[in-house]
Amino acid sequence: MTKKRVVVGLSGGVDSSVTAYLLQQQGYEVIGMFMKNWHDESVTISNECPWIEDSTDAMLVAEKLGIPFQAIDLSEEYRERIVDYMFAEYEAGRTPNPDILCNREIKFDIFLKAAMRLKADFVATGHYCRKEQIEKDGQTIYQLMAGKDNNKDQSYFLCQLNQEQLAKALFPIGHLQKAEVRAIAKEADLITADKKDSQGLCFIGKVRLPDFLQQQLKPKKGQIIQIPETLDKFKAYQVPAGVEIENLEETELSAICTPLSYDPTEGKVLGEHNGAHYFTVGQRKGLHVGGTGKPLFVIGTDTKLNVIYTGLGEDHPGLNRFGLFVPEKDIHWVREDLALKNGEFVTYQARIRYRQPLSTATLIKRDKGLYVIFSTPQKGIASGQFVAWYAGEELIGSGTIY
């Protein structure tokens, strides 16, 4: 019987190394491929983007396992699809998530296509998530499940994958704990067994974000304004008591879910910043304003006026919101068979950032898009982030927050 061929994205880390080893043990024909996506070391912090070391480690793992190895340079595509997107989003005052885009656009698109040119049946990565499948109406439906290691579950980063991409994906370590993965690497005598996990942006490494952004977004002085928590407009954010959420009028849904805009005259000037496009909602560090007593948080940015709006304390109503909105074009269903039709609603568990505990949320589908209202307020909902919703351990869909 012919062996199934798998191309493993070997990153030079322990997770992808064990991924390749396990697939080999399971009888697959394994090929290792290292993706080089970034050349510019000028913005990384002291050798914390050692891609040369990573590619060497990936090659040594392939050598140890006796599998073919090649490197592929995707830096041009990465710049176009990820880096340029990041600059554009920050410039527009939004908060991008490059890791999610990286999986959708690079690992499970360009890399996947490169693997298919090698006549691969599957691609595999070292993500902590699982793939399962069910039969429904005579069709195979692939399910994206959370990783069994709650501290490492990376399903959120894969929330934009579709059925075609999942069909070709394997996640061999998703049922393991991190400690088990390291133990397997030690047992197999892999050079990456004790290697630290990489930190920072997908493929770029640990960067000083302002330095990175300053490559294209120039510093410009602007005002930091403190908004009082007593503004009348905050009342519209609240979910009305005693009303079923799904029965709310569209104007009420919109008031709860659309980000508030502020006016410089609504607050007092606290100081100066170097560019509104360097800041994001929920941010606390980097404001350099002292003497406020409670911590100061960014609750809004205006990149046109170059103003940052801040609120005092973790319970400021501008920081904590019950709802968010996903425009029609930005709604994505991993489970297309469960997509809501206009007028329908459903309750799921949802999160707006990696490793955030899941919270109960009601999803309401209307003509313009999807309203997501949480049962408890969420801190620092920022435009451009991704919201992902789950049924138990299964990730059902996601969307880009307006």
N, C-alpha and C positions, 0 to 999 in steps of 0.2 A: 504493500500500500504506500502511495506517495505521501511523504510528510507535508504537512501544511507549513507554509513559509510565513514567518513573522519578522518584520523589521522593528527593532526596538530603538526608541530614542534614547541613546546612551548619553547622559549628560555629564558623566564623570562623578556622579554622586552615588551614595549607597543604594538608594531606592531603585534607580534604573538598572544598577548592576545586578541586584537580586532579581529584578524583573527578568532580565536576560537569562540568568542562571536557572530560575524556576521553569521558564518556558523550555529551556534545553532539557531539563529533567523530565518535563512532561512529553517529550518526544517531538517537539516542533523543530523545524529547520530555522535557526535564528541568525539574523544579520544585524550587526550593530551599526547605528548611524549617529554621528555627532553633528548637531546643528550649530554652526557658527553664525550668530546673529548680530554681533556688536563689535565694532572696531575701536570706538573712541574711548580711550582710557582717561581722558583729561578731566572727566567729571566723577570718576569713581574714587572711593576713599582707600588710600594706601593699599594697593594690591588686593583689594577685596573683589576684584573682577578678574580672577586669574583664569581666563578662558584657555590660555595655553596649557596651564596645569590641568584643567578639567579635560581638555581633549586628550592629553597624554594619559591621564587616569582612565578615560574611556577606552583608549586604545589598549592599555595594559590589561584591562578587564576582558576585552574581546580576545586578546592573546591568550590569557589564562584559560578562557572557556573554549578556545580553539574555534572561534566563529569569525566569519569575514567582517571587516570593519571599513567604513569609509566616513569621511567628513563631507558635509554639504554646506556651502556658504549661502545663507539666506539673508545676508545683511541688507541687501537692497530692498527686498520685499518687507523685511522687518521695519526698515526706516519708513517706507511708504505707508504700510498698514498700521503700524503701532506707534512709532515715534511721532510721525506727523499728526496722527490722530490725537496723541497726548497733548502736543503743543496747541492744536486747534481747540481742544476741549478746555484747557486751562485758560487760553486767551479769551474764550467765551464765558469764563467764570463758572465752568462746570468741573466736576471731579471724575476723571476717567478711571477705569480699572484695567490697566494694560494686561494683567495676567489672564483675565477672562477673554479679552480680545486675542491674546497670544495663542490661547488654546483653540479658539474658533478659526482664526485666520492663518496661523502658522503651523502648529502641531497637527491639527486635524483638517488642514486644507493643503497647504503647499508641501509639507512633509509627507502627508498621507499620499498625495499624488506622486511624489518622488518614490515612495515605497511601492506604489502600484506599478510604476515603470520597471521595478525590479521583480515584477510578477509576484508580489506578496499577496497573501490571503488576508493578513491582518497587520495593523500597527499596534505596538504596545508601549505604554508609558508607566512610569513609577508613581502614578497618582494613587492616593489613598481613597479609592472609591470602588464600587463594584458594578458589574453589568449583569443583569438577569434578563430573561425573556419570557413572554407569555404568548399564547395563541388567542386571538380574538377575531371572530368573524372570518376564520380561515387565513388570517394574516399573522405573521410573527411581529410582535411589538417588543422593542428593546427598552429595558428599564435602566435608568441611571440611579444607582443606590448609594447611600452614604457609606463611607469607609467604616470598618468596624472599630478602628481606633478613634474614639471621640475627639481626642486632642489633635488628631492629624487629618480628620475627614476633609477631603478637598473637592467634594462634589460641587460646592458653590462655584469653584473656578471653572467647572465644566458646564455651567448652567446654560450656555448658548449652543451646545451641541445639538445636532438633529439626528433623526433616525438613520440616515445614510451614513453619517460619521460614526454613530454608535455601533452600527452593524459591523464595521471594520475594526473596531477598537477592542483591545484586551487590557485588563487592569489586574495583573496577577498578584499584587500585594494588598489589594483592597480588603481582604479578609483577615489581614495580619495586624498585630500591634507593632509599633516602631521598634521596640526592644527585640521582638522576634525577627524582624528584618535584619537588624544588626547581628543577631546571633547566627542567622543563616549565612550572612556575608563572612563572618569569622570562620564558621565551619567550612565554608567553601574556599577559605584563604584568599578572599578578594581584597585587593589593595585599598578599596574604599570603605572597608568595614568600620573604621573608627573616624572616618572623615566627617567633619562638621557639616550640618545642613547649610545650604546656601541661603543667604538673606537678600532681601531687596527686590528690585524689579525683575520680572521674568526676563532672563537672559542677559540683563545688563549688570546685575549685581548691586552692591550697596552703593547708592549714589547720594550726593547732596542734591536734593530735589531743586532747591533754588538755583544752584550752579547749573544743573541740567537744563532747567527751564530758561535760564539766562542766555543759553546758546541762541535762542530765537526771540525770547520775550524780554525786552530790555527793562531794567528797573526804572520806575518813575514814582516820585513822592506823591502821596495822597493822604487823606484824613482817615483816622480811626475814630468812629463815632459810637458812643454808648447809647443803646436804645433802652428806655425804661420798660420794666415789665408790666406797667399799668396801662399801656396803650389799648384803646378800645378794640382795635383790629384783632387782637389776640383772642377775643371772645368767639370770633367766627371759626377759629381753629378747632373748637371743642365739639365733640360729638354730643348732640342734644340728648338729654336724659329722657328715658322712657319711650324712645322712638326706635323701631326696628331699623337697623342700618340700611337694609336692602330697600326700605320704603322711602328713603330720603330723596328729595328732589335733586335734579342735576345741579342746580345752583348751590344747594347745600353741600353736595358731594365735592363740587369744585372748590368751595370755600375751605373745606377741611383738607383737601388734597393738593391744592396748588400752592407753591411756595409763596410766602408773603414777600412783597417788595417794600422797601423802606425809602424814606426821604431824609436827606441830611438835616432838615429842620426839625425832625422828630426826636433828635437826641442831642447829646453834647459831645464836643470834640475832646478826645483824650490824648491824642498824639498823632504821629505820622508813621506811615509804612512805606515800603519800597516798591509796591506794585500789588494791586488787588488780585491780579492773576496768579500770584504765588500762594494764595490762601484758599482754604476750603471751609465750608460749613462744619462746625463741630471742632475745629482746630483750637488748641489752647496755647501751644508753644509758638514762639517767634513773634509775638506781638510787642514784647519789650515795653509793656506799660506796667508801672509799679503803683503801689499805694491804693489798690482798689479794695483791699480787704478780701473779699471772695475772689475765686479765680474768674478770669475773663475769657469768654468763648466767642468765636466768630459765629454769628447767626445769619449773616448774609453778606454777599459781595456784589459790587456793581463795577464791572470792568470798563463800562463806558465812562462813568463819572470818576472811576478810579477811587472808590470809597469802600472801606470795610466797616460793616455794622457788627457791633458786639453786644453781648448781654452778660450780666453779672450773675455768676452762680450756676450750678448744674441744673437747677430747677427752673431756669428762665423759660417762659413759654415760647420764646422764639427758637430755643434750642431743641425743645421736645414737641414733636408733632405726632398726631394720631394717624395721619393719612398721607398718601403719595399717589401720583398719577403716572401711568405709562401710556403714552400716545399709541394709537392703533398700529402704526408702522414699527413700533419698537417692542411689541409683544411677541414673545417666542415660547412656543410649546414644545418641550422635549416629547411629551405625550400628546401628539396632535389629535388623537382620538378623544382626548379630554378637554379640548379647547372650548371655552365658553362662547355661547352665541349671545348676541345683543339681548339685554333684558335678563340674562341669567346671572346667578350669583352662587358662590360656594365658599365654604370655610376651609382654609388650609393653615399650615404653619409656615411662617416666612422669616427671612432674614435679609438685611440690607448690606451686610459686610461679612467677610470671612471670619469664622470662629465665633460669630455672635450667636448667643443662644436663640433658638427658634421661638417665635411669638405667634400666638393665634391671630389670624387676620382674615377678614372677609373680602373676597374679590368680587367686584361688581362690574359686569361688562356693559358698556353703553356704546353708542355710535362712535364717539370720539376716541375711545380707548378703554383702559382698565383702571378703575378706582380701587385702591388697596387701603383698607382701614383696619388698623391694629386695635386689639382690645386694651393694650397699654401703650402709652406714648413712647416713641422711638427717638433716641438722642442723635442729633446730627444727620438727619436725612439730607443728602446733597444731590442736586441735579447732576446727572451723568453717571451716578453709581448704578449698580444693578441690584434689583430685588429678585430673590429666588423663592419659589414656594414649593412646599413639600407635602406629601401625604405619607405620614409615618417616616420611613427611611428613604422613600422614593422622591427624587426631585422631579416635579411635574412640569415646571416652566419657569420663565424668568422674563425680565424686561428692563429697559433702561429708564431710569427715573427722570421725569420731566423737571 
